[in-house]
């Protein structure tokens, strides 16, 4: 569920405290000169090779798909970026999964026989694995502790679920412990003990038998099942994590030799590198009836249907486009520069694309944000009420002045993004009235001037620092912000550094403003709201509000339903008043797909569900 690569510069999570959000650095906006340069190239590319028709493809052809960036890791626990998750999501299974067609997202049992129902007190969950012919199995590998593990794999057992969760408690493993912290009885205390002094498992994780695990929760947590579907909490065979420790060529690092129970396994003979991953249908993968789309017949009888997939990163979007036009890659997300050359009036351009190319649109559980650094002495929170109100007015004026309409026109091509009035995407928290009153759908210079004048800032010349990355799209965004603020007497110094988030957090870099993109680690409003609590290790804003914390505590203890949604809206309104962030937009993904490929379905967190791709 990720926006086209040319319009969003992705980065992996920096070296920073763990957080319940996969951070992507937004790069999205533009100055007029760059815009004209891009649109001047908007004429259709040369007509595609008409030989690249569905009939030109053989049934056993390798299906090649592009990646926006190189692959960072194949260890699911460390996969905090979208591209790595797309690959690990095919190699590993999660305890629960997501309905491929539901909107809003809806849970399915995943590895389990059925979705677990909490006990009457809401504190105990019983997880029962599928058994028999449908029982999950790890792919064959010499690392497996089973007599025939190298040839036939082995069954996934309840102890694997427990050990996979406990793996995140290792202090040296950055990743997803923040998803589990404070949630399971005894887990935090178990993590704090020296490894030699730990009992086998904390009190709240109990293996009943080979197929059954119980989890005792510290409080009622309606979002916990969704968290168990996070790709970072995927189930791994613990003996293989130990076996592949990088000590020699026969034992490469685990992140380069993953072993899972998912529909595909890494084709080591085909090679893998940061630039590409070759996947083959797992030897233990059982083809199951294809899940039928609502109101339509399934495109193929069984899934997974494709034998061999290759995911590859291309440095040049032009190269990616030409390969798609020649039928050599099967899908393409048109970027900012080539969008109008490939799509007209919301439909693929026949003069620029192979015959039969069709378009798929999908929402993205993400929000692009302008962030205010709330511990900064120039713009942040202050213990002096007068100064605090002055800084709040400055943040409000900047938010009102941002030209989001220009941003959407230039960066999103007036198509694959819409102005955001809240942090949580509307797919997870539908709302009527704008929850962030200064996140306006169009620039309001008059309001911005009135806010500054009301705080006696109208006659001051203010200089601020804005941090961003080196990419062209990031520079466009900086230009839009700079030109939006200049008439107000606010000068913006743009600091270009690909590692700016980590440097700001560590104190190596000072900036009052920067852009972030927040992606959900699990489809629930809490995934977006939790980082704004005072105690959150995930805060990139340094925001702290007792009012927000008290409202968050009420929200966290409510069951799913209208009351919880209303509590989430209250949290949004507090953020809208205090303005640690200015929501900019919520993107969607437009993907062009080759005529002979069916089953192009998105997973709400990992992105493409490659196991549902097929060729009728």
GIGI-V878424 format. One record per residue. N is the residue number from 1. RES is the residue in three letters. SS is DSSP state (a for helix, b for strand, c for the rest). PSI is psi in whole degrees, 0 to 359 (NA if undefined). OMEGA is omega in degrees with one decimal (none if undefined). Layout:
n:res:ss:psi:omega
N:RES:SS:PSI:OMEGA
N:RES:SS:PSI:OMEGA
//
This chain:
n:res:ss:psi:omega
1:UNK:c:56:-173.2
2:UNK:c:144:-179.8
3:UNK:c:159:-179.9
4:UNK:c:146:-169.9
5:UNK:a:327:-176.2
6:UNK:a:338:-176.1
7:UNK:a:356:-179.9
8:UNK:c:118:179.4
9:UNK:c:114:-174.9
10:UNK:c:148:173.8
11:UNK:c:150:175.3
12:UNK:c:165:179.4
13:UNK:c:132:-179.5
14:UNK:c:171:175.9
15:UNK:c:101:-172.0
16:UNK:c:171:177.5
17:UNK:c:148:-179.6
18:UNK:c:156:-176.3
19:UNK:c:153:-176.7
20:UNK:c:33:178.5
21:UNK:b:138:173.9
22:UNK:b:109:-175.5
23:UNK:b:129:170.5
24:UNK:b:133:-179.2
25:UNK:c:119:-178.7
26:UNK:c:140:171.3
27:UNK:c:100:-165.5
28:UNK:c:88:166.9
29:UNK:c:185:-177.0
30:UNK:c:154:174.9
31:UNK:c:162:-173.5
32:UNK:a:321:-176.9
33:UNK:a:315:179.3
34:UNK:a:322:179.6
35:UNK:a:315:179.4
36:UNK:a:324:178.7
37:UNK:a:321:-179.4
38:UNK:a:312:-175.8
39:UNK:a:338:176.4
40:UNK:c:338:178.4
41:UNK:c:17:-171.9
42:UNK:c:2:176.3
43:UNK:c:152:-178.7
44:UNK:c:142:174.0
45:UNK:c:169:177.3
46:UNK:c:145:-178.6
47:UNK:c:142:-179.3
48:UNK:c:161:176.4
49:UNK:c:114:-175.5
50:UNK:c:353:174.9
51:UNK:c:343:-177.1
52:UNK:c:64:179.0
53:UNK:c:166:179.6
54:UNK:a:324:-177.4
55:UNK:a:345:-178.8
56:UNK:a:352:-175.8
57:UNK:c:136:179.7
58:UNK:c:158:-175.5
59:UNK:c:328:-176.9
60:UNK:c:15:-178.3
61:UNK:c:141:172.6
62:UNK:c:130:177.8
63:UNK:b:120:-177.4
64:UNK:b:135:-177.4
65:UNK:b:141:-176.8
66:UNK:b:154:174.1
67:UNK:b:146:-177.9
68:UNK:c:327:-178.5
69:UNK:c:168:169.8
70:UNK:c:160:179.5
71:UNK:c:130:-178.6
72:UNK:c:316:-176.1
73:UNK:c:156:172.4
74:UNK:c:11:172.7
75:UNK:c:115:-174.8
76:UNK:a:328:-178.9
77:UNK:a:331:-178.4
78:UNK:a:0:-174.0
79:UNK:c:84:-179.6
80:UNK:c:356:179.8
81:UNK:c:156:-173.3
82:UNK:a:320:-175.9
83:UNK:a:314:178.2
84:UNK:a:320:-179.9
85:UNK:a:327:178.9
86:UNK:a:323:179.8
87:UNK:a:310:-178.6
88:UNK:a:333:177.8
89:UNK:a:342:175.9
90:UNK:a:335:-176.5
91:UNK:a:330:-174.2
92:UNK:c:151:173.7
93:UNK:c:157:172.6
94:UNK:c:162:-176.6
95:UNK:c:314:172.9
96:UNK:c:164:-176.1
97:UNK:b:188:-176.1
98:UNK:b:139:176.5
99:UNK:c:129:-175.2
100:UNK:c:344:-174.0
101:UNK:c:350:-172.5
102:UNK:c:139:174.5
103:UNK:c:109:8.9
104:UNK:c:167:-176.2
105:UNK:c:145:-178.5
106:UNK:c:133:-177.2
107:UNK:b:148:169.5
108:UNK:b:166:-170.4
109:UNK:c:339:-178.8
110:UNK:c:239:179.9
111:UNK:c:350:-170.3
112:UNK:b:161:175.5
113:UNK:c:323:-179.0
114:UNK:c:160:175.4
115:UNK:c:130:-178.0
116:UNK:c:140:175.9
117:UNK:c:129:-179.7
118:UNK:c:156:174.3
119:UNK:c:173:-175.2
120:UNK:c:326:179.2
121:UNK:c:357:177.8
122:UNK:c:12:-170.4
123:UNK:c:349:-178.1
124:UNK:b:131:175.0
125:UNK:b:136:175.1
126:UNK:b:120:-178.8
127:UNK:b:121:-179.2
128:UNK:b:119:-178.3
129:UNK:b:151:170.3
130:UNK:c:151:-178.3
131:UNK:c:178:178.7
132:UNK:a:213:-176.6
133:UNK:a:335:-179.2
134:UNK:a:1:-179.4
135:UNK:c:139:-177.8
136:UNK:c:148:178.3
137:UNK:b:142:171.5
138:UNK:b:145:-179.4
139:UNK:c:149:-179.7
140:UNK:c:136:177.9
141:UNK:c:145:179.4
142:UNK:c:342:-177.0
143:UNK:c:343:-170.0
144:UNK:c:137:176.7
145:UNK:c:75:178.0
146:UNK:c:145:-176.9
147:UNK:c:322:-179.5
148:UNK:c:29:-175.3
149:UNK:a:322:-177.9
150:UNK:a:337:-177.0
151:UNK:a:322:-171.6
152:UNK:a:1:-176.8
153:UNK:c:196:173.7
154:UNK:b:160:-179.2
155:UNK:b:146:170.2
156:UNK:c:131:-179.0
157:UNK:c:169:-176.5
158:UNK:a:325:179.0
159:UNK:a:330:176.6
160:UNK:a:321:177.2
161:UNK:a:314:-179.7
162:UNK:a:313:-176.9
163:UNK:a:327:178.3
164:UNK:a:322:176.2
165:UNK:a:317:-177.7
166:UNK:a:336:178.7
167:UNK:a:329:-178.3
168:UNK:c:349:178.5
169:UNK:c:356:178.2
170:UNK:c:122:-175.5
171:UNK:c:330:-177.4
172:UNK:c:1:-177.1
173:UNK:c:101:176.6
174:UNK:c:147:178.5
175:UNK:c:247:-160.8
176:UNK:c:16:-178.1
177:UNK:a:330:178.8
178:UNK:a:338:174.9
179:UNK:a:335:-175.6
180:UNK:a:342:-174.1
181:UNK:c:132:176.6
182:UNK:c:7:-172.9
183:UNK:c:328:-174.5
184:UNK:b:133:-176.4
185:UNK:c:126:174.2
186:UNK:c:352:-174.6
187:UNK:a:317:-179.0
188:UNK:a:317:179.2
189:UNK:a:320:178.3
190:UNK:a:318:-179.5
191:UNK:a:326:-176.6
192:UNK:a:343:-179.8
193:UNK:c:150:170.5
194:UNK:c:143:-177.2
195:UNK:a:323:-178.3
196:UNK:a:341:-177.4
197:UNK:a:0:-178.0
198:UNK:c:140:166.6
199:UNK:c:168:-178.0
200:UNK:c:321:179.7
201:UNK:c:154:176.1
202:UNK:c:166:-175.8
203:UNK:c:325:-173.8
204:UNK:c:359:179.0
205:UNK:b:112:-173.5
206:UNK:b:122:175.1
207:UNK:b:111:-178.1
208:UNK:b:311:176.6
209:UNK:b:189:-173.6
210:UNK:c:336:-176.2
211:UNK:c:359:-169.4
212:UNK:b:132:177.3
213:UNK:b:138:173.1
214:UNK:b:144:176.7
215:UNK:b:126:177.1
216:UNK:b:121:-174.0
217:UNK:b:154:-179.1
218:UNK:c:339:-179.9
219:UNK:c:169:174.4
220:UNK:c:133:-175.1
221:UNK:c:89:-177.1
222:UNK:c:339:-179.4
223:UNK:c:356:-169.9
224:UNK:a:321:178.5
225:UNK:a:321:177.4
226:UNK:a:323:178.7
227:UNK:a:322:179.1
228:UNK:a:346:174.7
229:UNK:c:3:178.3
230:UNK:c:135:179.0
231:UNK:a:337:177.8
232:UNK:a:338:179.4
233:UNK:a:24:178.5
234:UNK:c:156:-173.8
235:UNK:c:129:-177.9
236:UNK:c:153:173.0
237:UNK:c:115:-172.0
238:UNK:a:327:-178.8
239:UNK:a:333:179.7
240:UNK:a:327:175.0
241:UNK:a:321:178.1
242:UNK:a:322:-175.1
243:UNK:a:315:-177.7
244:UNK:c:84:-174.5
245:UNK:b:5:176.2
246:UNK:b:13:-174.2
247:UNK:b:337:177.2
248:UNK:b:182:-176.4
249:UNK:c:331:179.3
250:UNK:c:347:-179.0
251:UNK:b:67:179.6
252:UNK:b:167:178.3
253:UNK:b:145:-179.9
254:UNK:a:322:-178.2
255:UNK:a:346:177.1
256:UNK:a:353:-178.2
257:UNK:c:65:-176.6
258:UNK:c:147:176.6
259:UNK:c:118:-177.7
260:UNK:c:187:179.9
261:UNK:c:13:-177.2
262:UNK:c:180:-175.4
263:UNK:c:340:-178.6
264:UNK:b:156:174.6
265:UNK:b:155:-179.6
266:UNK:b:129:178.2
267:UNK:c:90:-175.2
268:UNK:a:332:176.5
269:UNK:a:330:178.6
270:UNK:a:351:178.3
271:UNK:c:152:176.0
272:UNK:b:145:179.8
273:UNK:b:178:174.7
274:UNK:c:342:-176.5
275:UNK:c:341:-174.6
276:UNK:b:155:173.1
277:UNK:b:125:177.5
278:UNK:b:124:-177.4
279:UNK:b:138:172.7
280:UNK:b:151:178.8
281:UNK:b:129:-174.2
282:UNK:c:144:179.1
283:UNK:c:337:179.1
284:UNK:c:1:-177.7
285:UNK:c:125:177.1
286:UNK:c:126:177.3
287:UNK:c:130:-179.6
288:UNK:b:159:176.4
289:UNK:b:136:-178.0
290:UNK:c:130:179.5
291:UNK:c:120:-175.1
292:UNK:c:135:173.8
293:UNK:c:152:179.4
294:UNK:c:126:175.7
295:UNK:c:15:-178.8
296:UNK:c:153:175.8
297:UNK:c:154:177.2
298:UNK:c:144:-178.0
299:UNK:c:336:179.9
300:UNK:c:161:-176.9
301:UNK:c:325:-173.0
302:UNK:b:160:173.8
303:UNK:b:145:-3.7
304:UNK:c:143:-173.9
305:UNK:c:328:-174.5
306:UNK:c:138:-177.3
307:UNK:c:320:-168.4
308:UNK:b:125:177.7
309:UNK:b:143:173.1
310:UNK:b:123:173.9
311:UNK:b:131:-174.2
312:UNK:b:142:175.8
313:UNK:b:134:177.0
314:UNK:c:131:-179.1
315:UNK:c:325:-173.6
316:UNK:c:125:173.8
317:UNK:a:333:176.9
318:UNK:a:319:176.5
319:UNK:a:316:179.9
320:UNK:a:317:179.9
321:UNK:a:314:-178.2
322:UNK:a:321:179.0
323:UNK:a:322:177.1
324:UNK:a:318:179.6
325:UNK:a:330:179.3
326:UNK:c:1:179.5
327:UNK:c:15:-175.4
328:UNK:c:343:165.9
329:UNK:c:152:-164.8
330:UNK:c:348:-179.3
331:UNK:b:157:-177.2
332:UNK:b:129:171.3
333:UNK:c:107:-175.5
334:UNK:c:133:-176.9
335:UNK:c:179:-176.0
336:UNK:c:317:-173.8
337:UNK:c:328:-175.2
338:UNK:c:9:-176.4
339:UNK:a:307:-176.5
340:UNK:a:339:176.9
341:UNK:a:340:-175.1
342:UNK:a:338:-175.9
343:UNK:b:133:178.0
344:UNK:b:129:178.9
345:UNK:c:38:176.2
346:UNK:c:11:-178.7
347:UNK:b:152:177.6
348:UNK:b:143:179.0
349:UNK:c:117:-177.0
350:UNK:c:334:-178.1
351:UNK:c:356:-176.5
352:UNK:c:356:-171.3
353:UNK:c:157:177.8
354:UNK:c:151:-179.3
355:UNK:c:139:175.8
356:UNK:c:356:178.1
357:UNK:c:132:179.6
358:UNK:b:165:-173.3
359:UNK:b:135:173.8
360:UNK:b:132:176.5
361:UNK:b:139:179.9
362:UNK:b:141:175.1
363:UNK:b:158:178.9
364:UNK:c:128:178.3
365:UNK:c:73:-176.0
366:UNK:b:157:175.1
367:UNK:b:133:174.1
368:UNK:b:135:-172.2
369:UNK:b:146:162.3
370:UNK:b:121:-172.8
371:UNK:b:135:172.0
372:UNK:b:129:-179.4
373:UNK:c:108:-166.1
374:UNK:c:356:172.7
375:UNK:c:11:-178.6
376:UNK:c:136:-176.6
377:UNK:c:346:-177.6
378:UNK:c:328:-169.7
379:UNK:c:349:-170.6
380:UNK:c:194:178.6
381:UNK:c:150:-179.8
382:UNK:c:146:176.5
383:UNK:c:344:176.0
384:UNK:c:115:-175.5
385:UNK:a:321:-178.9
386:UNK:a:315:178.5
387:UNK:a:321:-179.5
388:UNK:a:316:179.0
389:UNK:a:323:177.1
390:UNK:a:315:179.7
391:UNK:a:322:178.2
392:UNK:a:317:178.7
393:UNK:a:323:177.8
394:UNK:a:317:178.2
395:UNK:a:318:179.1
396:UNK:a:318:-179.2
397:UNK:a:318:178.7
398:UNK:a:317:-179.8
399:UNK:a:316:-178.6
400:UNK:a:331:-176.1
401:UNK:a:342:-176.4
402:UNK:c:131:-174.9
403:UNK:c:78:-176.5
404:UNK:a:330:178.3
405:UNK:a:319:177.3
406:UNK:a:320:176.6
407:UNK:a:311:-178.0
408:UNK:a:324:-179.8
409:UNK:a:315:-173.6
410:UNK:a:314:-172.8
411:UNK:c:318:-177.2
412:UNK:c:6:175.8
413:UNK:c:29:-177.1
414:UNK:c:34:-175.1
415:UNK:c:299:-166.2
416:UNK:c:41:173.4
417:UNK:b:153:176.5
418:UNK:b:150:-177.5
419:UNK:b:139:-177.9
420:UNK:c:135:174.6
421:UNK:c:11:177.9
422:UNK:c:165:179.1
423:UNK:c:312:-177.1
424:UNK:c:127:178.4
425:UNK:c:147:-174.8
426:UNK:c:338:176.1
427:UNK:c:335:179.8
428:UNK:c:337:-178.4
429:UNK:c:83:177.3
430:UNK:c:139:-179.8
431:UNK:c:151:179.7
432:UNK:c:277:-178.4
433:UNK:c:150:176.7
434:UNK:c:132:-178.2
435:UNK:c:341:176.3
436:UNK:c:98:-169.2
437:UNK:c:341:-179.8
438:UNK:c:6:171.7
439:UNK:c:80:-170.9
440:UNK:c:150:-179.6
441:UNK:c:349:176.6
442:UNK:c:155:-178.0
443:UNK:c:135:177.9
444:UNK:c:87:-177.3
445:UNK:a:323:-179.2
446:UNK:a:316:177.7
447:UNK:a:317:-179.5
448:UNK:a:317:179.2
449:UNK:a:320:180.0
450:UNK:a:321:178.5
451:UNK:a:316:178.8
452:UNK:a:318:-180.0
453:UNK:a:322:-179.9
454:UNK:a:336:178.5
455:UNK:c:15:-178.6
456:UNK:c:35:177.8
457:UNK:c:358:-172.1
458:UNK:c:330:-177.2
459:UNK:c:2:-178.9
460:UNK:c:148:170.4
461:UNK:c:120:-173.7
462:UNK:b:134:177.8
463:UNK:b:127:-178.5
464:UNK:b:160:178.5
465:UNK:b:132:179.6
466:UNK:b:124:-178.6
467:UNK:b:139:178.6
468:UNK:b:183:-177.3
469:UNK:c:182:-175.0
470:UNK:c:351:-174.8
471:UNK:c:156:-178.7
472:UNK:a:319:-179.2
473:UNK:a:324:177.0
474:UNK:a:322:178.2
475:UNK:a:327:175.0
476:UNK:a:314:179.8
477:UNK:a:316:178.4
478:UNK:a:322:179.8
479:UNK:a:319:178.7
480:UNK:a:316:180.0
481:UNK:a:316:-179.5
482:UNK:a:314:-178.6
483:UNK:a:334:176.2
484:UNK:a:326:-173.9
485:UNK:a:337:-174.0
486:UNK:a:315:-179.2
487:UNK:c:343:-179.7
488:UNK:c:0:-176.0
489:UNK:c:19:178.7
490:UNK:b:116:178.9
491:UNK:b:137:-175.9
492:UNK:b:119:170.7
493:UNK:b:120:-176.9
494:UNK:b:121:178.1
495:UNK:b:121:-176.7
496:UNK:b:116:-178.0
497:UNK:c:120:-178.4
498:UNK:c:339:179.2
499:UNK:c:30:-169.9
500:UNK:a:325:-177.4
501:UNK:a:312:179.5
502:UNK:a:321:-178.0
503:UNK:a:325:175.7
504:UNK:a:316:-178.6
505:UNK:a:327:-178.3
506:UNK:a:356:-179.9
507:UNK:c:6:179.8
508:UNK:c:344:-176.7
509:UNK:c:137:178.4
510:UNK:c:127:176.3
511:UNK:c:141:178.4
512:UNK:c:336:-173.5
513:UNK:b:146:168.4
514:UNK:b:168:-177.3
515:UNK:b:142:173.9
516:UNK:b:157:166.7
517:UNK:b:128:177.9
518:UNK:b:124:173.7
519:UNK:b:143:179.9
520:UNK:b:134:168.1
521:UNK:c:337:174.4
522:UNK:c:144:-173.6
523:UNK:c:86:177.2
524:UNK:c:145:179.1
525:UNK:a:329:-178.8
526:UNK:a:329:-179.6
527:UNK:a:328:-179.8
528:UNK:a:329:-171.2
529:UNK:a:331:-175.1
530:UNK:a:325:-177.3
531:UNK:a:353:-178.1
532:UNK:a:5:172.6
533:UNK:c:154:-175.6
534:UNK:c:323:-174.3
535:UNK:c:359:-174.5
536:UNK:c:130:172.9
537:UNK:c:359:-174.0
538:UNK:c:7:-172.4
539:UNK:c:123:172.7
540:UNK:c:4:180.0
541:UNK:c:342:-173.6
542:UNK:c:27:179.6
543:UNK:c:140:176.5
544:UNK:c:124:-178.8
545:UNK:c:123:175.9
546:UNK:a:324:178.0
547:UNK:a:314:178.8
548:UNK:a:315:-178.2
549:UNK:a:318:179.7
550:UNK:a:318:178.2
551:UNK:a:325:178.8
552:UNK:a:321:178.5
553:UNK:a:320:176.6
554:UNK:a:315:179.9
555:UNK:a:315:-173.8
556:UNK:a:337:-176.6
557:UNK:c:5:-179.9
558:UNK:c:144:174.6
559:UNK:c:164:177.6
560:UNK:c:139:179.8
561:UNK:c:185:-175.4
562:UNK:a:322:-179.0
563:UNK:a:320:179.5
564:UNK:a:321:176.9
565:UNK:a:319:178.3
566:UNK:a:322:177.9
567:UNK:a:323:176.9
568:UNK:a:321:177.0
569:UNK:a:323:176.2
570:UNK:a:318:177.8
571:UNK:a:319:177.4
572:UNK:a:319:-178.8
573:UNK:a:324:177.0
574:UNK:a:315:176.7
575:UNK:a:322:178.5
576:UNK:a:325:177.8
577:UNK:a:315:-175.6
578:UNK:a:333:174.0
579:UNK:c:54:168.4
580:UNK:c:343:180.0
581:UNK:b:159:170.5
582:UNK:b:104:176.7
583:UNK:b:135:-178.7
584:UNK:b:301:179.3
585:UNK:b:164:170.2
586:UNK:b:119:-173.6
587:UNK:b:163:167.4
588:UNK:b:165:-178.3
589:UNK:b:126:174.4
590:UNK:b:124:-177.1
591:UNK:b:129:172.3
592:UNK:b:133:-173.9
593:UNK:b:139:179.4
594:UNK:c:147:-170.0
595:UNK:c:327:-173.9
596:UNK:c:1:-177.1
597:UNK:c:130:179.6
598:UNK:b:172:177.4
599:UNK:c:35:180.0
600:UNK:c:92:-172.7
601:UNK:c:142:-177.6
602:UNK:b:141:169.3
603:UNK:b:139:-173.3
604:UNK:c:339:-177.7
605:UNK:c:313:-176.1
606:UNK:c:345:-178.3
607:UNK:b:224:-173.8
608:UNK:b:133:173.4
609:UNK:c:87:-174.6
610:UNK:a:335:-179.2
611:UNK:a:345:178.6
612:UNK:a:357:175.4
613:UNK:c:142:178.7
614:UNK:b:167:177.3
615:UNK:c:110:-176.6
616:UNK:c:NA:none
//
